Amino acid sequence: MAHYVECNAPTGRSLYPLARNATEAFAGARESLARFIGVADVDGVVFTSGTTMGINLVAFAWARANMSPGDVVVSTMAEHHANLVPWQILAEEKGIRLELVRLNPNSTLDLSHLEEILERGGVKLVCVGHVSNVTATLNPIDRIVEMAKRFGAKVLLDGAQSAGHMPIDVTKLGVDFFALSGHKMLGPMGTGILYVSPDRFDEMGVMFGGGDMINRVTPERAWFKPMPTRLEAGTQNVAGAVALAAAANWLESFPGGLRGVEEHVRMLGDYAWDRLVRIPSIKLLGPGPGSDSAMSLVSFTFDHKGASNRHRVRDMDLAVRLGERGICVRSGVFCAQPLVDHFYGLEGATRASFHVYNTLDDVDRLVDAIANRR
């Protein structure tokens, strides 16, 4: 509310006090979010509407300008559609090849398959999720980055499920691009950032054309501003950016900081898995507790071939019943159909996600409601 009273104006265009306040607030938000992900150069922080837009910016402002027909983009069978569909579109339009890394039986990435793809040559970009939005699998990003760099490939990390749940330092991770969404880290929906490594600045094209991202326009052509403004065409969601930075600041102030957040969430996930796995006919998805999982969510289903008829229930029906008891879960394929449908052979599942506002009592309510669903 204070922002709308004191700073409700477009940024970088006007000199009256309200506009100056807005410009300063927007710049301050960029600085806060740069610190949140371990970045020194704020010019690498681009405001977006979320992870989906961030990944599309990489596809159409970087890959489109730096990849040629026959070049390879690598994604995985576990990706959210946002880290798969843009590459399918680009493959069809530009003639690049898209290859997907297989999964091990426990849903972790088959890194030997990734190395096989890299050894065949032509890979320009490896796109991978930090944490799966279906299985909570925590991918070994340090090993993936080392492998990709060894073969001259760049790395895009989808941080939608990790940012706000654990400490993030993209500089130490060594990735070229990192995208996150505000609504996954207690910020407002329709907000997010894309990190672009300074090494990629000179390679960035543009995706959207319009106001504020240009230096000069003639009737024939335009000259674009440097990063990050070249990727922020038009009027920005200033209030959203400020609110997203406030969420990041609040998470940093949590007892123990982001490490404290990670420990709290993992404790809930471990406890939920331990209780859920005891329910007859349940199928849990993912590697489960341990170093291969962030345990920030648990996905499960009773609608699978191994479930007895008396225990079998559709995920949509289960989600509705839980919702009627004030327990909010999601059902479906979670925008990850290759994983849920093709890998697991399921029509869908049910997902319970955890954050700092959840308690062990919340988990008990969830499990008790599922166990007594009849």
Stockholm file with secondary structure:
# STOCKHOLM 1.0

chainA/1-374         MAHYVECNAPTGRSLYPLARNATEAFAGARESLARFIGVADVDGVVFTSGTTMGINLVAFAWARANMSPGDVVVSTMAEHHANLVPWQILAEEKGIRLELVRLNPNSTLDLSHLEEILERGGVKLVCVGHVSNVTATLNPIDRIVEMAKRFGAKVLLDGAQSAGHMPIDVTKLGVDFFALSGHKMLGPMGTGILYVSPDRFDEMGVMFGGGDMINRVTPERAWFKPMPTRLEAGTQNVAGAVALAAAANWLESFPGGLRGVEEHVRMLGDYAWDRLVRIPSIKLLGPGPGSDSAMSLVSFTFDHKGASNRHRVRDMDLAVRLGERGICVRSGVFCAQPLVDHFYGLEGATRASFHVYNTLDDVDRLVDAIANRR
#=GR chainA/1-374 SS CHHHHHCCSCSSSCCSHHHHHHHHHHHHHHHHHHHHTTCSCGGGEEEESSHHHHHHHIIIIIIHHHCCTTCEEEEETTCCGGGTHHHHHHHHHHCCEEEEECBCTTSCBCHHHHHHHHHHSCEEEEEEESBCTTTCBBCCHHHHHHHHHHTTCEEEEECTTTBTTBCCCHHHHTCSEEEEEGGGGTSCTTCEEEEECGGGGGGCCCSCCCTTSEEEECSSCEEECCTTGGGCCSSCCHHHHHHHHHHHHHHHTSTTHHHHHHHHHHHHHHHHHHHHTTSTTCEEESCCSSTTBCCSEEEEESCSTTSCTTTCCCHHHHHHHHHHTTCCCEEECTTCHIIIIIITCCSCEEEEECCTTCCHHHHHHHHHHHHTCC
#=GC SS_cons         CHHHHHCCSCSSSCCSHHHHHHHHHHHHHHHHHHHHTTCSCGGGEEEESSHHHHHHHIIIIIIHHHCCTTCEEEEETTCCGGGTHHHHHHHHHHCCEEEEECBCTTSCBCHHHHHHHHHHSCEEEEEEESBCTTTCBBCCHHHHHHHHHHTTCEEEEECTTTBTTBCCCHHHHTCSEEEEEGGGGTSCTTCEEEEECGGGGGGCCCSCCCTTSEEEECSSCEEECCTTGGGCCSSCCHHHHHHHHHHHHHHHTSTTHHHHHHHHHHHHHHHHHHHHTTSTTCEEESCCSSTTBCCSEEEEESCSTTSCTTTCCCHHHHHHHHHHTTCCCEEECTTCHIIIIIITCCSCEEEEECCTTCCHHHHHHHHHHHHTCC
//
